[in-house]
Amino acid sequence: MNLPDNPNHEQIQSKAFPFNITREKELAVFSRLLDQDGSSILSVYGQPGTGKSELMTHYQKEASDRDIVFYLVNAQYSKAEPSAFLQLLLEQMGASNLYISPLEAINMHIQHLEQQGIRFVIAIDSYERFEKLDEWFRQSFLPSLPSSSILIFCGRKKLRESWRASIWYPFITSIELKGFSIGQYDSAFRTLKPELTKLAWQFSSGNPYALSLCVQKLNETQEWNEKDEQKIYRTVVQEWLSELEDDRLLPYIEVASIGHHIQQEKLEVMLDQTISRKDFEALVSLSFFEETESGWQLNTLFQRAMRDDLRRRKPTYYHQLWKRALLYCRSFFKHDRVMDSTEISEFFYLLGEPMMRASLFDHDTLSTYSMTSASSDDWDEVIPYLKNHPTMNDAGEASFINDQSTQGFQQRAPKNGDKESAYITKEMIESVGIQHVKLLRHRGGKVIGIAFLIPIQSSTLKKLQQSPVTRSYFKRLSSAEEKRILSQDKPAGWVIRYLGVKNVNQMEDRQALLYHLLPLVLTEGILVASTPLPFYQDLLEQFRFNVVHDAMHFDYGPDRPSRTYELDLRNARLSQYLETFAQALGVNLTETPHHPFQFTPREEEVVTLVIQGYSNANLAAELSLSEVTIKKHLSRIYEKTGVKNRTQLTRIMLERK
């Protein structure tokens, strides 16, 4: 029997990637489902541009090779109604019947396939548009299918929790599609120069669709420019925002692109308006938002594209949002409140642009890294660092050489013949706790660097005073300082005992290690670090660490003088340090001086535009607000200034200039 044609095949909107990368694991999962006899539900989800529709074409080919019928319905071309879905599926089957209902016609067609011994797969692409039909699928459609059916839900989002509580949960297999690593693209970039390969991958954040746009452009020109970036960013934004049913949430997405994390309170402060819980939940339910312990955050690529788009379209508004986000962080700098690491990390994230201008870091590259605490399950990731020992290259920086014959780091002529190694060992880590090892991960979860911290407290003070590297600093403590440390229950500070990356030639890895570490350890205490490497010495000084001149040592070798650095944040100095650090980058965190009329930031924007002659409609468009909201702002402005109309407001404001 000939398999029925696929009349809806043209609706498959798979993106034509200019390279051949197979999803072997994902294809293997589908093959196993085809090998089974019973019912199966496959949930394929991933953020835009990860190749979901492309994967469906591979699934379709796999099914066809096995003489299995594959029906693909694209929800992008349908209303979220059972009748619309059934009609699309019926068209796929080529089994229309004017005298019975679509569901009956579908069932008859399926029964005919069963009689012929033909299996089938029903796949629904862009399923996020059908989410409101979840209950109908569970209660009505799935029970109508035979026991050997395979149903694929393919969309931007994982199936909702309500599926977990249903009778169908045991039949569900989930696959999350993510971006690829640069190694997976090696064979795809044979036509490009290595530096362009790396540039394209970093720009795309590993997203296959964005990368395809980069590769297509680079294959044409073999060069990269800012105009190309803007064009690709606009395409990415347009693709991802296609998920929005209307523009109601767009102003919130713009605000969410400023900073790392977003919460409802932060949105309201930055927009100077109340946001309903319903709207906020609708916002963070979008596929490009991810929930974390610290709030919600946008997908890295989309955030960068959205931020760039906003900065180019509305530069003044963009800067206002950025400054408001910083001032929001500034509100946590209170002497009677201890800032947590998330707030400090957000502060550094927002300072990314001025830091980048100061040539400290490449902010967008840093966002592709993350740092987590190690656990007992991570020894396999940590041990390789203990099986290598550093040596100096011609540039005076460390590089790693594999040495399987040594246990721990090889000693290089320790000071005074001390037999204890200056480098870290497993025993040293175990004595403090492996949770104090921080793992630097790149996209995909691969560990590419570690940091080892030692808390300064009663249980570690004696060891710190006796051990290489740290003894030069802690032997010089006064008896009063020792007593203070011994009397405290919590750590008095931290020693950054070790920093290491797998590939020291990767400048970005070393920058990311310190960048992501500092927010974790910036507390109301002392930070101590010692290193012989000029690279890390420069970074510590850029973070305003002070050299402790009488704590210089040669514990790493007689030819390796090592400076010791201290950052003293005791006695409520943390907030002052953060403000001073920002000022050094040219960022003034002093509250914006209020106008004598005590305008809010949003009211100041409205007043500025009124003076420029903006109508209410133009004001609403420029500020992404409704005209009703604009009228409310104007009413409060008139009340504060004692005027009755726009003309009077303009006159008194211009008189004050």
N, C-alpha and C positions, 0 to 999 in steps of 0.2 A: 504494500500500500504506500502510495506517495504521501509524504508528510505535507500537511497544509502549508500554503505560503504564509508569509508574515506581512500582511498588508500595512501594518503600522511600523514597519522596519525603519522608515525614514525618520521616525520620531526619535530614534536613539541618538541623543546628542553627545556622543562620546567625543572627547577632544582629541584631535590628531597630534599626538606627541611626536616630535621629530627624532625620536630615538626608540629603541626596542628594549624595554625593561619588562620582564615577566613577573607576575605575582605568584611565584611558585608555591608558597605556603597556602595562599588563599585558593589557588587552583586545586591543590591537594585536598583541602577541606571539602570543596564541592565534589570532587571525584569520590571521596569516601561516602558522601551522602547519596550519590548516584549508585554506589555499590550496595547500599542498604535497601531492604525491602519495605520498611515501614515509613510512616509519615515523618517529615522533617520540616523545620522552619529555620531558615538562615537569615540572620540579621546582619547586613553589611552596612556599616556607617563610617563616616569620616567627614572632615571639614571640606569645604569647597576646593576643587582642584586636585584632590588626592587620587583621582582616577576611578571613581566608583562606576560611572557609566562605561568607561573603557573595560573594566572588569566584567561587566555584564555581557559585553560582546564576546569575551573569552569564554564565559560560562555558556553562552549560546552556542559557540562553536563546539565546545566539549560535549554538550548535550546532543547536538546534531551528529557528531561523529559516532555517537552511541545509538543513533536512531531514536532519540528521545525528543519529543516536541517541547519547544521552549517558547512560551508566550510572554512577551514583555510589554507591560503597560507603563507608560510614562505619566505620572501624576501631574507633571508640569503642564500638561495640555488638557486637564480635566478639572471640573468643579469637585469640591470635597463632598460628594454625595454618592450614596450607594448606587443609584441608577446610572450616574455618569461613569463610574468605574465599571459596572457590569456591561455597559454599552461598549466601552473601549475594549474590554476583554473579549466580548462577542465579536467585535470587528477583527481582532487578532485571530480568532478561531475561524473566521469566515463561515460562521454558522447562523446567520441572522434568520429569524422566523417571525413573520408579522403576526402570527396567530397565537403565539404564546409569549409569556414574559421573558425578559432577557435571562433571568436566573434559571428558568425552566429550560430554555434553549441551551444554556451553558451545560446544565446537568445532562441533557440528552447527548450533547456532543462528547462530554467526558465519558458517559456510559458506552458510547460507540467506540471510543479509544480503548477502553477497558476490554471490550469484547474482541478487539483486534490484537490485544496484548501489547498495546503501545502505552508507554509511560509518558508523563508530561511534567513540566515545571512551569509554575506561574511566578513571574518576577515583577515586582512593582518598583520602578525607579522614582526618585524624588519623593520618597514616601513621607517626608516631613510635611508635605502639603495634604496628606491624608490622615494626619494624626488624630483628628477629631472623629475619624471613623474606626478608631481602635476597638471600641466595644462592639460595633457592628461586625467587624471581621471576626472577633472572638465568639460572639454569640450566634451569628447567622451564617457567615460565609464559610468559615473553616469547618463547621460541623457538616456542611453540605458536600464536602469533598471526600473522595475515597481514601482509604487508609494508607495508600501508597503515594500520596501526593507530596510534592516538594514545593514549598512556598518561600519566596525570597522577598524580604523587605529591605530595600536599598535606599538609603537617604543620608542626610547630614547628621541626624541625631540617632542615638541609641534608643531602642524601644523603651517606652516608658515603664516605670515601676509597676504599673497596673498589670503588665504582662507577667511579672514575677509571681503575682498572687493568683494567676489563672491556671487552669488545668493544662494549658499549652506550654507552660514554662519548661517542663522536662524535655520537650521536643526542640527547644530553641538552641541554636549554635550562633554565637556572635563573633563577628570579625570587625575590628577597627582598622581602617586604612589610615596610615600616617605617611608623612613625607619620607623620602629616601635619604640615606647618607651619601656623602660625596663619593665614597668608594663604590656604591652601586651604580654610579653614573660614569665610571671610568671608560667603559667601552663605548658609551654614547657620545663622548666628547673627543673622539679621535681627530675631528676636523678643527678643533679649537686649540689655541695655545694654552698651556697649563695655567697661566695666570688668569686667562679669561674663564677657564673652567671653574676655578675657585671663586672668582668674582660672581659668576652667574649663580653658583650654588648658594653663596652667602646672601646674595640679593633675594633669592627666591625662598630662603629658609627651608629648602628641601621640598617645597610644594611642587608636585609634578606639573600642574597647569602653568604656574608662574614660571617655572624653569623652562617649560616648552616655549613660552613667549621670549625668554632670554636667549635660548639657543637659536631660535628662528632668526632673531635679530642679529646675533653675533655671527651666524653662518653667512648672513648677507653682507655684513660690513667689516667683521673681524675687529671691531672697536666698540667702545662703550662711551656714552655721554649722558649728560643730565636730561636731555630731551627724551632719550629712550626710556630712562627711569620713569619720568612723569607719565609717558604713554602707557607703560606696563602697569604702573600703579593705578591709573584711571581704569584700565581694563579689569584689574583685580577687584577694585572697589565695586565696579558695576556688576561683576559676576556674583560677588558675595552678597551685595545688597538686594539682589533679585529675590532673596528670601522674604523681604519685607512686603507685607500686603499693602501698606500705605506708608506715608512719610512721618507718621505721628512719632515714631521712636527715633527718628534720625538725629534730632538735637542731642538726645541722650547718648547715642553712639559716638557722636563727635566729642562729647565731654569724656566718655570712657576711653577715648584714644589718648588722652592726656594723663600720663602717670601709668603705674604698673597695675595697681588694683583699684577696684571701684566698689563702693557701697552706696546704698540709697542715700544715707546722710551726706556723703561727699558730693553726690550728684546734686542734691538740693542746695547745698552751700554754693557750689560752683555756678549753678543756674539761677540762684536766688529765687527759687520757687518750690512749692510743694509738689511732690510726685506721688501719685497714688500707688498703693501696694500692687494693684493689678497691673499698672503700666510697668513697674519695676520688674515684676515677675515675668511679664511678657518680654521685656528687654533681655534679661539674663537667660531666658529659655531659647534665645536664638543660637544657632549651631556654632557661631564663632565666639561664644562666651564659654568660659570654663570656670567652674567653681573650685576655689582653693580654700585652705584654712584661713586665709587672710582676706577673703572676699572673692569677687569675680574678676577675671581678666580676659582681655581679648586675645585671640590667636595672634602670635607674634607678627606674622606676615601681614595680616589684615590690619592690625593696629598701626604698623609702620606705613602701610599704604594709605589708610584713612587719615593718619596724622599729616602725612605729606600733602594729601589732597586738601585738607582743611587749611594747612599753613599757606598754600598757594592761592586758594580761593578767598580766604578771609584772614590775612596776616595779622591784622589788628585784633580781631576776635580771638584768634589762636593764642596770641601773646597774653591776652587778658585771661583766658582760661588757664594757661600755664602758670601765670603769676598767682591766680586764685588757688590753684592746687598747691603751690608752695606755701602760701599763707595758711591754707588749711592744715598742712603739716606743721607749720610754725605754731599753730594753736596747741600742739602737744608739747611744746618746749616750756614746760612749767616747772618751777623749782620744787613744787610739792608733789610731783608726779614722775614716776620712772617710765621712760619711753621703752617700748618693746622693740625687738629686732625688726619686726615687720614695718613699723613706722619709720625707723631709721633707714631701712632698705628702700622704702618708698621715697624718702627724702633724697637719697643718693641717686635714685632712678630719675627723679625730676631734674636733678642737677646735671643729668647726662649731657645735655646740649652744651652748656657752658664748659663742662669738663672736657668735652670733645674739642671745643674751640681752643681750650688750653692745652690740647695735645696730650691729655692724660690717657684717654681711652677712646676706643671706637664703640660708641654707645649701642648701635644696632647689632654689632657683632656680639657684644656682651650679653645681650638679651637672649642669645641662643644657648646660654649656659645656665646651669642650676647647681645648687650646693645643698647636700643633705648630710645628716649625721650617720656615721657608720654603725652597724650592729654586728653581733657575733656571726651573722650570715654573710658578712662582707669581707671576711679575712682573705678570701681568694683575690679580692680586688686590692687589698692592702699589701699582702705579702710580696708581690713583684717589686714594690718600692724598697723593700728590705733586702732583696736579693740583688740589688744593684748598688753600685757606689759611685759617687760623683767624682769626676776629674775635671780639670780646667782645660778649656779649649784656648785657641789663640786669642780670642776676644776677652779672655778673663772671666768667662761665664761657665757655669757647670753644665756638663753633659753626662749622660748615664752610659755605663759600660756594663754589660751582663757579666756577672762573676758568680757562677754556680758553686764555686769552691768556698765561698765565704758565708758565714752566718751573720746576718745583719750587715751594716755598712762597714766597709773596710776602713780601718783606722789609718790616718795619714799623719804619722809622727805627732801624737798628742803632746800637749804642753807638759813639761816636767816629767816625761816618761810615763805618765798616767796610762794604765792599761785599759781604762774604760773608754769606749768609743765615743766620739763626739756626735756620731750619727744615731738615729733612732733605731731601736730594736723592738721585736715583738714583746719581749719581756717588759720593756719600758712602757709600751702602750698598755699592756695588761695591768701594770701596776697603777695606772691612772684611770683606765676605762676606755674601751674602744669607742664609746659614744663621743669621746673628745677628738676623734679623727673625723674630719670633714671631707667628704668626697665631692670633687668637682666633676660634674657630668656634662657632656655635650648632648646635642639633640639626639634622641634615640636611646639615651640612658647610659651610654658608654662612659666609664670613668677614665678621665684623662689627667687627673691631678688630685693630690691630697694635701691637707693641712693637718697638723697635729697641735692641739692646744693643751696647755696644762693650767688648771685652775690654781690661783695663788691662795692657799688656805692652810689651815693647821696641819692637815695630813700630808701636804706636799712640800711645806717650807723647808724642812731639813734636807730633803732630797734636792731641792732647787739650789740650796746653799753648797751642796757637795758635788753636783754633777757638772761635767764640762758644758760649756756654752752659757749656762745660767748662773754658775757660781760667781762669775765676775761681777754680776749685778747684785745678787742677793747677799753676798758676804759683806757688802758695804752698808746694809740696812742698819739703822740705829736700833737700840734695844726697845725704844718706845714704839717704833714701827713694827718690830717683830711681835711685841705684845698685842698690838692692834690686830694684826693678822691672825694670831693664835686665838684671840678672844671672839672673833666673828664666826657666825654659823655659815654665812654664805661667802663665796669667793670674794677676795679683795681686789681681784683683777684677773688677768690672763697673760700667760706667756705664749706667744706664737712661736712654738718650738721648732716647727719644720714646715717648709713649703716646698712642694715638688711636683713637677709635671712630667709626663712620659716623654714628650718631645720638646726639649728646651728651645728648639728652633722655631717653635710656634709662639710668636710674641703674644698673640691673642690669648692663648691658654694661660700664660703667666700673668697677664693683666687681669684676666677674669678670676684667677685664683684669689688674688688679694682683694679685688673689687667686691666679690661675693662673700668673702670672709669677714671683712671689717664690720658690716652691719650686724653680724651675729655676735660680735664681741665688744662693740662700743657700748659700754655700760658705765655706771657711776663708780669707776674704779681705775686701776692702772693697767695699761697695756705695755708689755715688754716684748721686744723682738731683737734678734741678733742674727746678722748674716754677713758673710764675706763678699757677697755678690753685688757689684755696683748697680745692677738692674733693680734689685729689690731695695737697695739702699735709697736709690732715687725715688722709688715709689713711696717708701715710708716717709721720706722728707716732703714729698708732695702732699701727703696726707697729714702734714704738720707734726709728725713725730719729732722729738728732740733727741739729739745725740747725747748720750751719757758718757762724757769723755773719760772718766776714771773707771769705766767698765769695758774698755777695749780688751780683747783677748786674742790668743793665737791657738785656740783649741782645735781648729780645723787644720792646723799645720803651721810651721814656722814661717812659711812664705805666704800665709793667708790671713792678714790682719782683719779681724771681724769687729765691726762697730756694734754697739748695743744702743737700742733706741727705746725711748719711753714716751708714752702719752698719758698724762695724768688728768683724769676726768673726775677726780674726787671733789666733794664739796660742791655739788651742783654745777660742775664745770661743763657738763655734756652739752647743754643747750647753747652755752656761750661758744663752745668749740664748733658746733654745727653752724652757727651764725657766722663765725669768723671764717670758717672754711668756705661758706657760700660767698662772703664778701670778697675773699681772695680771688674768686672766679668772676667777680663783677656783678654779683647778684645781691641786691639789698633786700633783706627780709624784714626790714622795719615796716610796720603796718602802713598801708597807703594813707597819707594824710586825708582826713575827712574834710569835705567841704563844710563851711559854716552851716549849711542847711542839713548836714548829716544824711546825705544821700547814701543809699546802698550802692554797691558796685553796679548792679543792674540799672538803677535809677541814673547813675552817672552816665552810663552808655546811652540811655534814652535821651537825656538832656543834651549830650554831645551831638546826637543825630538830629534832634529837633532844631538845634541852632543851625545845622547844615541844610535845613529845609525839608527833611524827610516827612512824608505823610504817615498816617497810622498804618496804612497798608505796606508802605515801604519799610517802616520800622519793624513790622511783624516779619516781613520777608528777610530783612537783614539780620535780625536777632533770633530767627527761628522760633517765634512766639505767635500766639494767636492775637488777633486784633482786640479781643476782649481783655486779654492780659495786658496789652499795651495801654488800653484805656484805664485799667486799674493802676498801672504804674504812673501814668500821667496825673490821675486824680490825687495820688499821694504826693507827687512832686508839686502840684499846684498848692496843696495844703501846706507843705513845708515852706514854700517860698512866698505864700500869701498872694498869689496871682490867680487870675481867672481864665486865662487862655494862653495859647502858644506864643502869641505876639508879645504879651507882657513878660512871659518867661524868657524869651529870647533877649528882650531888651535888658532885663536886670542881670542876666548871665553875662552878656557882652559888656555891660557897664563894670562888672567886677574883674574883667580880664586886664 
